[in-house]
Amino acid sequence: MEAQLVGLGVETFKTALLLAMPGLLTGMLVGLAVSIFQATTQINEQTLSFIPKILAVIGVIVLTMPWMLHTMIDFCTHTFNMIPTFAQ
């Protein structure tokens, strides 16, 4: 039973990382592109770095929402199906 709980914890962290990855990677890549643009043009405006990142992350979350929802439903279904094994 302890091995199942540890496995469930590991699966939880993997699922959380998998769901967070598209937004985090997008924010990192857009931030890098904006930073390079600011360095080459010597424009040092704070909103120039924030607004493109937030718009890109929102766009990626909207585009990947069906996949994220499917992944979360599968994880919850698997977790709920494991409840009887923990009740023994």
PDB file of N, CA, C and O in Angstrom:
ATOM      1  N   MET A   1       0.820  -1.190   0.000  1.00  0.00           N
ATOM      2  CA  MET A   1       0.000   0.000   0.000  1.00  0.00           C
ATOM      3  C   MET A   1       0.872   1.266   0.000  1.00  0.00           C
ATOM      4  O   MET A   1       0.537   2.253  -0.655  1.00  0.00           O
ATOM      5  N   GLU A   2       1.984   1.232   0.732  1.00  0.00           N
ATOM      6  CA  GLU A   2       2.866   2.400   0.760  1.00  0.00           C
ATOM      7  C   GLU A   2       3.457   2.671  -0.621  1.00  0.00           C
ATOM      8  O   GLU A   2       3.623   3.824  -1.020  1.00  0.00           O
ATOM      9  N   ALA A   3       3.771   1.611  -1.339  1.00  0.00           N
ATOM     10  CA  ALA A   3       4.328   1.777  -2.689  1.00  0.00           C
ATOM     11  C   ALA A   3       3.308   2.426  -3.615  1.00  0.00           C
ATOM     12  O   ALA A   3       3.671   3.221  -4.482  1.00  0.00           O
ATOM     13  N   GLN A   4       2.015   2.084  -3.432  1.00  0.00           N
ATOM     14  CA  GLN A   4       0.978   2.700  -4.255  1.00  0.00           C
ATOM     15  C   GLN A   4       0.839   4.189  -3.938  1.00  0.00           C
ATOM     16  O   GLN A   4       0.628   5.004  -4.836  1.00  0.00           O
ATOM     17  N   LEU A   5       0.959   4.535  -2.665  1.00  0.00           N
ATOM     18  CA  LEU A   5       0.876   5.951  -2.286  1.00  0.00           C
ATOM     19  C   LEU A   5       2.055   6.746  -2.828  1.00  0.00           C
ATOM     20  O   LEU A   5       1.890   7.868  -3.308  1.00  0.00           O
ATOM     21  N   VAL A   6       3.232   6.164  -2.748  1.00  0.00           N
ATOM     22  CA  VAL A   6       4.409   6.845  -3.296  1.00  0.00           C
ATOM     23  C   VAL A   6       4.276   6.975  -4.811  1.00  0.00           C
ATOM     24  O   VAL A   6       4.614   8.014  -5.379  1.00  0.00           O
ATOM     25  N   GLY A   7       3.786   5.928  -5.460  1.00  0.00           N
ATOM     26  CA  GLY A   7       3.557   5.991  -6.900  1.00  0.00           C
ATOM     27  C   GLY A   7       2.538   7.051  -7.271  1.00  0.00           C
ATOM     28  O   GLY A   7       2.688   7.741  -8.279  1.00  0.00           O
ATOM     29  N   LEU A   8       1.493   7.181  -6.447  1.00  0.00           N
ATOM     30  CA  LEU A   8       0.485   8.215  -6.685  1.00  0.00           C
ATOM     31  C   LEU A   8       1.083   9.607  -6.516  1.00  0.00           C
ATOM     32  O   LEU A   8       0.760  10.520  -7.277  1.00  0.00           O
ATOM     33  N   GLY A   9       1.949   9.771  -5.527  1.00  0.00           N
ATOM     34  CA  GLY A   9       2.621  11.062  -5.338  1.00  0.00           C
ATOM     35  C   GLY A   9       3.514  11.418  -6.511  1.00  0.00           C
ATOM     36  O   GLY A   9       3.523  12.562  -6.965  1.00  0.00           O
ATOM     37  N   VAL A  10       4.261  10.448  -7.000  1.00  0.00           N
ATOM     38  CA  VAL A  10       5.136  10.676  -8.155  1.00  0.00           C
ATOM     39  C   VAL A  10       4.299  11.014  -9.384  1.00  0.00           C
ATOM     40  O   VAL A  10       4.638  11.919 -10.147  1.00  0.00           O
ATOM     41  N   GLU A  11       3.204  10.281  -9.569  1.00  0.00           N
ATOM     42  CA  GLU A  11       2.325  10.548 -10.717  1.00  0.00           C
ATOM     43  C   GLU A  11       1.696  11.943 -10.611  1.00  0.00           C
ATOM     44  O   GLU A  11       1.497  12.618 -11.621  1.00  0.00           O
ATOM     45  N   THR A  12       1.391  12.358  -9.398  1.00  0.00           N
ATOM     46  CA  THR A  12       0.835  13.700  -9.191  1.00  0.00           C
ATOM     47  C   THR A  12       1.826  14.776  -9.604  1.00  0.00           C
ATOM     48  O   THR A  12       1.462  15.728 -10.295  1.00  0.00           O
ATOM     49  N   PHE A  13       3.079  14.630  -9.185  1.00  0.00           N
ATOM     50  CA  PHE A  13       4.098  15.617  -9.561  1.00  0.00           C
ATOM     51  C   PHE A  13       4.363  15.621 -11.060  1.00  0.00           C
ATOM     52  O   PHE A  13       4.549  16.681 -11.658  1.00  0.00           O
ATOM     53  N   LYS A  14       4.382  14.438 -11.666  1.00  0.00           N
ATOM     54  CA  LYS A  14       4.590  14.360 -13.115  1.00  0.00           C
ATOM     55  C   LYS A  14       3.454  15.036 -13.870  1.00  0.00           C
ATOM     56  O   LYS A  14       3.686  15.754 -14.842  1.00  0.00           O
ATOM     57  N   THR A  15       2.233  14.804 -13.420  1.00  0.00           N
ATOM     58  CA  THR A  15       1.078  15.410 -14.083  1.00  0.00           C
ATOM     59  C   THR A  15       1.099  16.923 -13.923  1.00  0.00           C
ATOM     60  O   THR A  15       0.824  17.653 -14.876  1.00  0.00           O
ATOM     61  N   ALA A  16       1.421  17.397 -12.731  1.00  0.00           N
ATOM     62  CA  ALA A  16       1.486  18.845 -12.507  1.00  0.00           C
ATOM     63  C   ALA A  16       2.562  19.490 -13.377  1.00  0.00           C
ATOM     64  O   ALA A  16       2.341  20.556 -13.950  1.00  0.00           O
ATOM     65  N   LEU A  17       3.719  18.850 -13.477  1.00  0.00           N
ATOM     66  CA  LEU A  17       4.795  19.369 -14.319  1.00  0.00           C
ATOM     67  C   LEU A  17       4.397  19.360 -15.791  1.00  0.00           C
ATOM     68  O   LEU A  17       4.672  20.311 -16.522  1.00  0.00           O
ATOM     69  N   LEU A  18       3.754  18.290 -16.215  1.00  0.00           N
ATOM     70  CA  LEU A  18       3.320  18.176 -17.609  1.00  0.00           C
ATOM     71  C   LEU A  18       2.294  19.248 -17.960  1.00  0.00           C
ATOM     72  O   LEU A  18       2.324  19.798 -19.060  1.00  0.00           O
ATOM     73  N   LEU A  19       1.390  19.546 -17.036  1.00  0.00           N
ATOM     74  CA  LEU A  19       0.369  20.555 -17.299  1.00  0.00           C
ATOM     75  C   LEU A  19       0.931  21.979 -17.262  1.00  0.00           C
ATOM     76  O   LEU A  19       0.438  22.858 -17.969  1.00  0.00           O
ATOM     77  N   ALA A  20       1.953  22.205 -16.447  1.00  0.00           N
ATOM     78  CA  ALA A  20       2.527  23.543 -16.331  1.00  0.00           C
ATOM     79  C   ALA A  20       3.542  23.847 -17.431  1.00  0.00           C
ATOM     80  O   ALA A  20       3.822  25.011 -17.718  1.00  0.00           O
ATOM     81  N   MET A  21       4.089  22.803 -18.044  1.00  0.00           N
ATOM     82  CA  MET A  21       5.188  22.991 -18.985  1.00  0.00           C
ATOM     83  C   MET A  21       4.878  23.876 -20.199  1.00  0.00           C
ATOM     84  O   MET A  21       5.710  24.720 -20.532  1.00  0.00           O
ATOM     85  N   PRO A  22       3.743  23.737 -20.873  1.00  0.00           N
ATOM     86  CA  PRO A  22       3.521  24.591 -22.052  1.00  0.00           C
ATOM     87  C   PRO A  22       3.522  26.088 -21.726  1.00  0.00           C
ATOM     88  O   PRO A  22       4.124  26.880 -22.451  1.00  0.00           O
ATOM     89  N   GLY A  23       2.863  26.468 -20.657  1.00  0.00           N
ATOM     90  CA  GLY A  23       2.833  27.878 -20.283  1.00  0.00           C
ATOM     91  C   GLY A  23       4.194  28.394 -19.836  1.00  0.00           C
ATOM     92  O   GLY A  23       4.586  29.505 -20.193  1.00  0.00           O
ATOM     93  N   LEU A  24       4.913  27.596 -19.057  1.00  0.00           N
ATOM     94  CA  LEU A  24       6.223  28.024 -18.581  1.00  0.00           C
ATOM     95  C   LEU A  24       7.234  28.142 -19.722  1.00  0.00           C
ATOM     96  O   LEU A  24       7.996  29.107 -19.787  1.00  0.00           O
ATOM     97  N   LEU A  25       7.234  27.163 -20.610  1.00  0.00           N
ATOM     98  CA  LEU A  25       8.161  27.219 -21.745  1.00  0.00           C
ATOM     99  C   LEU A  25       7.853  28.403 -22.658  1.00  0.00           C
ATOM    100  O   LEU A  25       8.762  29.070 -23.152  1.00  0.00           O
ATOM    101  N   THR A  26       6.570  28.655 -22.876  1.00  0.00           N
ATOM    102  CA  THR A  26       6.191  29.796 -23.709  1.00  0.00           C
ATOM    103  C   THR A  26       6.643  31.098 -23.082  1.00  0.00           C
ATOM    104  O   THR A  26       7.201  31.958 -23.764  1.00  0.00           O
ATOM    105  N   GLY A  27       6.407  31.251 -21.795  1.00  0.00           N
ATOM    106  CA  GLY A  27       6.844  32.463 -21.104  1.00  0.00           C
ATOM    107  C   GLY A  27       8.353  32.645 -21.159  1.00  0.00           C
ATOM    108  O   GLY A  27       8.847  33.761 -21.323  1.00  0.00           O
ATOM    109  N   MET A  28       9.078  31.546 -21.022  1.00  0.00           N
ATOM    110  CA  MET A  28      10.534  31.626 -21.073  1.00  0.00           C
ATOM    111  C   MET A  28      11.023  32.015 -22.471  1.00  0.00           C
ATOM    112  O   MET A  28      11.888  32.879 -22.613  1.00  0.00           O
ATOM    113  N   LEU A  29      10.464  31.373 -23.499  1.00  0.00           N
ATOM    114  CA  LEU A  29      10.925  31.658 -24.865  1.00  0.00           C
ATOM    115  C   LEU A  29      10.545  33.072 -25.309  1.00  0.00           C
ATOM    116  O   LEU A  29      11.353  33.758 -25.935  1.00  0.00           O
ATOM    117  N   VAL A  30       9.334  33.509 -24.995  1.00  0.00           N
ATOM    118  CA  VAL A  30       8.929  34.867 -25.363  1.00  0.00           C
ATOM    119  C   VAL A  30       9.740  35.891 -24.571  1.00  0.00           C
ATOM    120  O   VAL A  30      10.131  36.925 -25.112  1.00  0.00           O
ATOM    121  N   GLY A  31       9.992  35.614 -23.310  1.00  0.00           N
ATOM    122  CA  GLY A  31      10.827  36.508 -22.507  1.00  0.00           C
ATOM    123  C   GLY A  31      12.242  36.622 -23.057  1.00  0.00           C
ATOM    124  O   GLY A  31      12.826  37.706 -23.073  1.00  0.00           O
ATOM    125  N   LEU A  32      12.789  35.499 -23.508  1.00  0.00           N
ATOM    126  CA  LEU A  32      14.122  35.523 -24.108  1.00  0.00           C
ATOM    127  C   LEU A  32      14.126  36.333 -25.394  1.00  0.00           C
ATOM    128  O   LEU A  32      15.034  37.132 -25.624  1.00  0.00           O
ATOM    129  N   ALA A  33      13.111  36.130 -26.239  1.00  0.00           N
ATOM    130  CA  ALA A  33      13.031  36.880 -27.497  1.00  0.00           C
ATOM    131  C   ALA A  33      12.879  38.375 -27.240  1.00  0.00           C
ATOM    132  O   ALA A  33      13.513  39.185 -27.915  1.00  0.00           O
ATOM    133  N   VAL A  34      12.055  38.744 -26.284  1.00  0.00           N
ATOM    134  CA  VAL A  34      11.861  40.169 -25.962  1.00  0.00           C
ATOM    135  C   VAL A  34      13.138  40.759 -25.367  1.00  0.00           C
ATOM    136  O   VAL A  34      13.488  41.903 -25.658  1.00  0.00           O
ATOM    137  N   SER A  35      13.824  39.993 -24.546  1.00  0.00           N
ATOM    138  CA  SER A  35      15.081  40.479 -23.969  1.00  0.00           C
ATOM    139  C   SER A  35      16.132  40.715 -25.043  1.00  0.00           C
ATOM    140  O   SER A  35      16.853  41.712 -25.001  1.00  0.00           O
ATOM    141  N   ILE A  36      16.221  39.802 -26.006  1.00  0.00           N
ATOM    142  CA  ILE A  36      17.169  39.998 -27.108  1.00  0.00           C
ATOM    143  C   ILE A  36      16.783  41.225 -27.928  1.00  0.00           C
ATOM    144  O   ILE A  36      17.642  42.015 -28.322  1.00  0.00           O
ATOM    145  N   PHE A  37      15.480  41.378 -28.182  1.00  0.00           N
ATOM    146  CA  PHE A  37      15.009  42.554 -28.911  1.00  0.00           C
ATOM    147  C   PHE A  37      15.340  43.847 -28.157  1.00  0.00           C
ATOM    148  O   PHE A  37      15.790  44.822 -28.758  1.00  0.00           O
ATOM    149  N   GLN A  38      15.116  43.847 -26.850  1.00  0.00           N
ATOM    150  CA  GLN A  38      15.414  45.044 -26.054  1.00  0.00           C
ATOM    151  C   GLN A  38      16.907  45.332 -26.021  1.00  0.00           C
ATOM    152  O   GLN A  38      17.320  46.492 -26.044  1.00  0.00           O
ATOM    153  N   ALA A  39      17.711  44.290 -25.969  1.00  0.00           N
ATOM    154  CA  ALA A  39      19.157  44.504 -25.923  1.00  0.00           C
ATOM    155  C   ALA A  39      19.679  45.041 -27.253  1.00  0.00           C
ATOM    156  O   ALA A  39      20.587  45.873 -27.274  1.00  0.00           O
ATOM    157  N   THR A  40      19.117  44.575 -28.352  1.00  0.00           N
ATOM    158  CA  THR A  40      19.618  45.035 -29.652  1.00  0.00           C
ATOM    159  C   THR A  40      19.127  46.443 -29.988  1.00  0.00           C
ATOM    160  O   THR A  40      19.836  47.207 -30.644  1.00  0.00           O
ATOM    161  N   THR A  41      17.928  46.783 -29.546  1.00  0.00           N
ATOM    162  CA  THR A  41      17.395  48.116 -29.861  1.00  0.00           C
ATOM    163  C   THR A  41      17.612  49.119 -28.736  1.00  0.00           C
ATOM    164  O   THR A  41      17.323  50.304 -28.904  1.00  0.00           O
ATOM    165  N   GLN A  42      18.108  48.672 -27.611  1.00  0.00           N
ATOM    166  CA  GLN A  42      18.347  49.490 -26.426  1.00  0.00           C
ATOM    167  C   GLN A  42      17.071  50.177 -25.936  1.00  0.00           C
ATOM    168  O   GLN A  42      17.115  51.282 -25.394  1.00  0.00           O
ATOM    169  N   ILE A  43      15.944  49.510 -26.134  1.00  0.00           N
ATOM    170  CA  ILE A  43      14.670  49.974 -25.570  1.00  0.00           C
ATOM    171  C   ILE A  43      14.517  49.294 -24.217  1.00  0.00           C
ATOM    172  O   ILE A  43      14.537  48.066 -24.131  1.00  0.00           O
ATOM    173  N   ASN A  44      14.364  50.080 -23.169  1.00  0.00           N
ATOM    174  CA  ASN A  44      14.280  49.522 -21.832  1.00  0.00           C
ATOM    175  C   ASN A  44      12.929  49.867 -21.212  1.00  0.00           C
ATOM    176  O   ASN A  44      12.856  50.614 -20.237  1.00  0.00           O
ATOM    177  N   GLU A  45      11.879  49.323 -21.778  1.00  0.00           N
ATOM    178  CA  GLU A  45      10.525  49.577 -21.292  1.00  0.00           C
ATOM    179  C   GLU A  45      10.019  48.321 -20.575  1.00  0.00           C
ATOM    180  O   GLU A  45      10.062  47.227 -21.139  1.00  0.00           O
ATOM    181  N   GLN A  46       9.543  48.472 -19.345  1.00  0.00           N
ATOM    182  CA  GLN A  46       9.113  47.319 -18.560  1.00  0.00           C
ATOM    183  C   GLN A  46       7.871  46.646 -19.136  1.00  0.00           C
ATOM    184  O   GLN A  46       7.766  45.419 -19.117  1.00  0.00           O
ATOM    185  N   THR A  47       6.933  47.435 -19.646  1.00  0.00           N
ATOM    186  CA  THR A  47       5.711  46.836 -20.182  1.00  0.00           C
ATOM    187  C   THR A  47       5.988  46.052 -21.460  1.00  0.00           C
ATOM    188  O   THR A  47       5.226  45.149 -21.805  1.00  0.00           O
ATOM    189  N   LEU A  48       7.055  46.380 -22.160  1.00  0.00           N
ATOM    190  CA  LEU A  48       7.396  45.662 -23.384  1.00  0.00           C
ATOM    191  C   LEU A  48       7.772  44.213 -23.073  1.00  0.00           C
ATOM    192  O   LEU A  48       7.568  43.330 -23.906  1.00  0.00           O
ATOM    193  N   SER A  49       8.311  43.967 -21.901  1.00  0.00           N
ATOM    194  CA  SER A  49       8.665  42.589 -21.559  1.00  0.00           C
ATOM    195  C   SER A  49       7.490  41.835 -20.942  1.00  0.00           C
ATOM    196  O   SER A  49       7.422  40.611 -21.051  1.00  0.00           O
ATOM    197  N   PHE A  50       6.575  42.535 -20.303  1.00  0.00           N
ATOM    198  CA  PHE A  50       5.486  41.856 -19.607  1.00  0.00           C
ATOM    199  C   PHE A  50       4.314  41.510 -20.515  1.00  0.00           C
ATOM    200  O   PHE A  50       3.825  40.380 -20.488  1.00  0.00           O
ATOM    201  N   ILE A  51       3.864  42.452 -21.308  1.00  0.00           N
ATOM    202  CA  ILE A  51       2.648  42.260 -22.103  1.00  0.00           C
ATOM    203  C   ILE A  51       2.781  41.132 -23.127  1.00  0.00           C
ATOM    204  O   ILE A  51       1.867  40.311 -23.210  1.00  0.00           O
ATOM    205  N   PRO A  52       3.855  41.036 -23.910  1.00  0.00           N
ATOM    206  CA  PRO A  52       3.951  39.904 -24.856  1.00  0.00           C
ATOM    207  C   PRO A  52       3.981  38.547 -24.158  1.00  0.00           C
ATOM    208  O   PRO A  52       3.407  37.577 -24.653  1.00  0.00           O
ATOM    209  N   LYS A  53       4.656  38.482 -22.998  1.00  0.00           N
ATOM    210  CA  LYS A  53       4.707  37.211 -22.281  1.00  0.00           C
ATOM    211  C   LYS A  53       3.330  36.785 -21.814  1.00  0.00           C
ATOM    212  O   LYS A  53       2.946  35.630 -21.998  1.00  0.00           O
ATOM    213  N   ILE A  54       2.578  37.698 -21.214  1.00  0.00           N
ATOM    214  CA  ILE A  54       1.269  37.329 -20.687  1.00  0.00           C
ATOM    215  C   ILE A  54       0.313  36.962 -21.819  1.00  0.00           C
ATOM    216  O   ILE A  54      -0.481  36.032 -21.681  1.00  0.00           O
ATOM    217  N   LEU A  55       0.383  37.682 -22.931  1.00  0.00           N
ATOM    218  CA  LEU A  55      -0.489  37.352 -24.061  1.00  0.00           C
ATOM    219  C   LEU A  55      -0.130  35.990 -24.660  1.00  0.00           C
ATOM    220  O   LEU A  55      -1.018  35.214 -25.014  1.00  0.00           O
ATOM    221  N   ALA A  56       1.155  35.702 -24.771  1.00  0.00           N
ATOM    222  CA  ALA A  56       1.584  34.415 -25.321  1.00  0.00           C
ATOM    223  C   ALA A  56       1.187  33.261 -24.404  1.00  0.00           C
ATOM    224  O   ALA A  56       0.735  32.218 -24.877  1.00  0.00           O
ATOM    225  N   VAL A  57       1.354  33.441 -23.104  1.00  0.00           N
ATOM    226  CA  VAL A  57       0.994  32.382 -22.158  1.00  0.00           C
ATOM    227  C   VAL A  57      -0.514  32.145 -22.174  1.00  0.00           C
ATOM    228  O   VAL A  57      -0.958  30.997 -22.150  1.00  0.00           O
ATOM    229  N   ILE A  58      -1.298  33.210 -22.215  1.00  0.00           N
ATOM    230  CA  ILE A  58      -2.756  33.060 -22.291  1.00  0.00           C
ATOM    231  C   ILE A  58      -3.140  32.332 -23.579  1.00  0.00           C
ATOM    232  O   ILE A  58      -4.001  31.453 -23.564  1.00  0.00           O
ATOM    233  N   GLY A  59      -2.507  32.694 -24.684  1.00  0.00           N
ATOM    234  CA  GLY A  59      -2.797  32.028 -25.950  1.00  0.00           C
ATOM    235  C   GLY A  59      -2.476  30.544 -25.917  1.00  0.00           C
ATOM    236  O   GLY A  59      -3.259  29.727 -26.402  1.00  0.00           O
ATOM    237  N   VAL A  60      -1.335  30.191 -25.352  1.00  0.00           N
ATOM    238  CA  VAL A  60      -0.946  28.779 -25.283  1.00  0.00           C
ATOM    239  C   VAL A  60      -1.891  28.015 -24.351  1.00  0.00           C
ATOM    240  O   VAL A  60      -2.261  26.877 -24.641  1.00  0.00           O
ATOM    241  N   ILE A  61      -2.274  28.622 -23.254  1.00  0.00           N
ATOM    242  CA  ILE A  61      -3.200  27.944 -22.346  1.00  0.00           C
ATOM    243  C   ILE A  61      -4.547  27.716 -23.024  1.00  0.00           C
ATOM    244  O   ILE A  61      -5.148  26.653 -22.873  1.00  0.00           O
ATOM    245  N   VAL A  62      -5.017  28.705 -23.767  1.00  0.00           N
ATOM    246  CA  VAL A  62      -6.287  28.532 -24.484  1.00  0.00           C
ATOM    247  C   VAL A  62      -6.170  27.426 -25.528  1.00  0.00           C
ATOM    248  O   VAL A  62      -7.088  26.620 -25.678  1.00  0.00           O
ATOM    249  N   LEU A  63      -5.060  27.381 -26.245  1.00  0.00           N
ATOM    250  CA  LEU A  63      -4.880  26.359 -27.281  1.00  0.00           C
ATOM    251  C   LEU A  63      -4.701  24.950 -26.714  1.00  0.00           C
ATOM    252  O   LEU A  63      -5.140  23.974 -27.324  1.00  0.00           O
ATOM    253  N   THR A  64      -4.064  24.843 -25.562  1.00  0.00           N
ATOM    254  CA  THR A  64      -3.812  23.521 -24.981  1.00  0.00           C
ATOM    255  C   THR A  64      -4.856  23.117 -23.942  1.00  0.00           C
ATOM    256  O   THR A  64      -4.728  22.059 -23.326  1.00  0.00           O
ATOM    257  N   MET A  65      -5.882  23.937 -23.737  1.00  0.00           N
ATOM    258  CA  MET A  65      -6.883  23.633 -22.719  1.00  0.00           C
ATOM    259  C   MET A  65      -7.577  22.284 -22.921  1.00  0.00           C
ATOM    260  O   MET A  65      -7.764  21.570 -21.937  1.00  0.00           O
ATOM    261  N   PRO A  66      -7.971  21.891 -24.145  1.00  0.00           N
ATOM    262  CA  PRO A  66      -8.600  20.561 -24.279  1.00  0.00           C
ATOM    263  C   PRO A  66      -7.667  19.419 -23.852  1.00  0.00           C
ATOM    264  O   PRO A  66      -8.095  18.477 -23.186  1.00  0.00           O
ATOM    265  N   TRP A  67      -6.411  19.513 -24.237  1.00  0.00           N
ATOM    266  CA  TRP A  67      -5.443  18.492 -23.832  1.00  0.00           C
ATOM    267  C   TRP A  67      -5.247  18.498 -22.312  1.00  0.00           C
ATOM    268  O   TRP A  67      -5.191  17.439 -21.688  1.00  0.00           O
ATOM    269  N   MET A  68      -5.145  19.688 -21.722  1.00  0.00           N
ATOM    270  CA  MET A  68      -4.975  19.782 -20.270  1.00  0.00           C
ATOM    271  C   MET A  68      -6.180  19.198 -19.540  1.00  0.00           C
ATOM    272  O   MET A  68      -6.026  18.462 -18.565  1.00  0.00           O
ATOM    273  N   LEU A  69      -7.360  19.523 -20.008  1.00  0.00           N
ATOM    274  CA  LEU A  69      -8.574  19.019 -19.380  1.00  0.00           C
ATOM    275  C   LEU A  69      -8.648  17.500 -19.485  1.00  0.00           C
ATOM    276  O   LEU A  69      -9.016  16.828 -18.521  1.00  0.00           O
ATOM    277  N   HIS A  70      -8.305  16.961 -20.638  1.00  0.00           N
ATOM    278  CA  HIS A  70      -8.307  15.505 -20.823  1.00  0.00           C
ATOM    279  C   HIS A  70      -7.293  14.844 -19.887  1.00  0.00           C
ATOM    280  O   HIS A  70      -7.582  13.805 -19.295  1.00  0.00           O
ATOM    281  N   THR A  71      -6.117  15.440 -19.753  1.00  0.00           N
ATOM    282  CA  THR A  71      -5.087  14.895 -18.864  1.00  0.00           C
ATOM    283  C   THR A  71      -5.546  14.931 -17.417  1.00  0.00           C
ATOM    284  O   THR A  71      -5.344  13.962 -16.685  1.00  0.00           O
ATOM    285  N   MET A  72      -6.159  16.025 -16.989  1.00  0.00           N
ATOM    286  CA  MET A  72      -6.635  16.124 -15.606  1.00  0.00           C
ATOM    287  C   MET A  72      -7.774  15.151 -15.332  1.00  0.00           C
ATOM    288  O   MET A  72      -7.838  14.562 -14.254  1.00  0.00           O
ATOM    289  N   ILE A  73      -8.669  14.978 -16.292  1.00  0.00           N
ATOM    290  CA  ILE A  73      -9.777  14.032 -16.104  1.00  0.00           C
ATOM    291  C   ILE A  73      -9.243  12.605 -15.995  1.00  0.00           C
ATOM    292  O   ILE A  73      -9.703  11.834 -15.153  1.00  0.00           O
ATOM    293  N   ASP A  74      -8.275  12.248 -16.843  1.00  0.00           N
ATOM    294  CA  ASP A  74      -7.674  10.912 -16.764  1.00  0.00           C
ATOM    295  C   ASP A  74      -6.994  10.690 -15.416  1.00  0.00           C
ATOM    296  O   ASP A  74      -7.125   9.622 -14.819  1.00  0.00           O
ATOM    297  N   PHE A  75      -6.273  11.693 -14.942  1.00  0.00           N
ATOM    298  CA  PHE A  75      -5.589  11.564 -13.648  1.00  0.00           C
ATOM    299  C   PHE A  75      -6.599  11.418 -12.512  1.00  0.00           C
ATOM    300  O   PHE A  75      -6.427  10.571 -11.636  1.00  0.00           O
ATOM    301  N   CYS A  76      -7.646  12.235 -12.521  1.00  0.00           N
ATOM    302  CA  CYS A  76      -8.658  12.154 -11.461  1.00  0.00           C
ATOM    303  C   CYS A  76      -9.400  10.825 -11.496  1.00  0.00           C
ATOM    304  O   CYS A  76      -9.673  10.237 -10.449  1.00  0.00           O
ATOM    305  N   THR A  77      -9.725  10.350 -12.689  1.00  0.00           N
ATOM    306  CA  THR A  77     -10.401   9.055 -12.815  1.00  0.00           C
ATOM    307  C   THR A  77      -9.520   7.935 -12.273  1.00  0.00           C
ATOM    308  O   THR A  77      -9.992   7.060 -11.547  1.00  0.00           O
ATOM    309  N   HIS A  78      -8.250   7.970 -12.628  1.00  0.00           N
ATOM    310  CA  HIS A  78      -7.309   6.959 -12.133  1.00  0.00           C
ATOM    311  C   HIS A  78      -7.195   7.026 -10.605  1.00  0.00           C
ATOM    312  O   HIS A  78      -7.166   5.993  -9.937  1.00  0.00           O
ATOM    313  N   THR A  79      -7.131   8.239 -10.060  1.00  0.00           N
ATOM    314  CA  THR A  79      -7.014   8.407  -8.616  1.00  0.00           C
ATOM    315  C   THR A  79      -8.276   7.921  -7.906  1.00  0.00           C
ATOM    316  O   THR A  79      -8.186   7.232  -6.891  1.00  0.00           O
ATOM    317  N   PHE A  80      -9.452   8.275  -8.432  1.00  0.00           N
ATOM    318  CA  PHE A  80     -10.694   7.836  -7.809  1.00  0.00           C
ATOM    319  C   PHE A  80     -10.860   6.318  -7.892  1.00  0.00           C
ATOM    320  O   PHE A  80     -11.429   5.708  -6.986  1.00  0.00           O
ATOM    321  N   ASN A  81     -10.376   5.714  -8.956  1.00  0.00           N
ATOM    322  CA  ASN A  81     -10.444   4.261  -9.073  1.00  0.00           C
ATOM    323  C   ASN A  81      -9.500   3.558  -8.089  1.00  0.00           C
ATOM    324  O   ASN A  81      -9.699   2.384  -7.778  1.00  0.00           O
ATOM    325  N   MET A  82      -8.481   4.261  -7.599  1.00  0.00           N
ATOM    326  CA  MET A  82      -7.548   3.683  -6.639  1.00  0.00           C
ATOM    327  C   MET A  82      -8.060   3.765  -5.198  1.00  0.00           C
ATOM    328  O   MET A  82      -7.498   3.120  -4.313  1.00  0.00           O
ATOM    329  N   ILE A  83      -9.105   4.537  -4.952  1.00  0.00           N
ATOM    330  CA  ILE A  83      -9.587   4.739  -3.570  1.00  0.00           C
ATOM    331  C   ILE A  83      -9.960   3.413  -2.882  1.00  0.00           C
ATOM    332  O   ILE A  83      -9.603   3.232  -1.718  1.00  0.00           O
ATOM    333  N   PRO A  84     -10.653   2.490  -3.540  1.00  0.00           N
ATOM    334  CA  PRO A  84     -10.971   1.238  -2.838  1.00  0.00           C
ATOM    335  C   PRO A  84      -9.743   0.458  -2.388  1.00  0.00           C
ATOM    336  O   PRO A  84      -9.808  -0.244  -1.379  1.00  0.00           O
ATOM    337  N   THR A  85      -8.637   0.559  -3.098  1.00  0.00           N
ATOM    338  CA  THR A  85      -7.442  -0.172  -2.687  1.00  0.00           C
ATOM    339  C   THR A  85      -6.825   0.433  -1.435  1.00  0.00           C
ATOM    340  O   THR A  85      -6.133  -0.269  -0.697  1.00  0.00           O
ATOM    341  N   PHE A  86      -7.056   1.721  -1.177  1.00  0.00           N
ATOM    342  CA  PHE A  86      -6.499   2.359   0.012  1.00  0.00           C
ATOM    343  C   PHE A  86      -7.407   2.167   1.232  1.00  0.00           C
ATOM    344  O   PHE A  86      -6.953   2.362   2.359  1.00  0.00           O
ATOM    345  N   ALA A  87      -8.654   1.797   1.041  1.00  0.00           N
ATOM    346  CA  ALA A  87      -9.612   1.672   2.126  1.00  0.00           C
ATOM    347  C   ALA A  87      -9.490   0.334   2.855  1.00  0.00           C
ATOM    348  O   ALA A  87     -10.165   0.121   3.862  1.00  0.00           O
ATOM    349  N   GLN A  88      -8.661  -0.549   2.374  1.00  0.00           N
ATOM    350  CA  GLN A  88      -8.549  -1.869   3.012  1.00  0.00           C
ATOM    351  C   GLN A  88      -7.750  -1.827   4.271  1.00  0.00           C
ATOM    352  O   GLN A  88      -7.567  -2.856   4.920  1.00  0.00           O
TER     353      GLN A  88
END
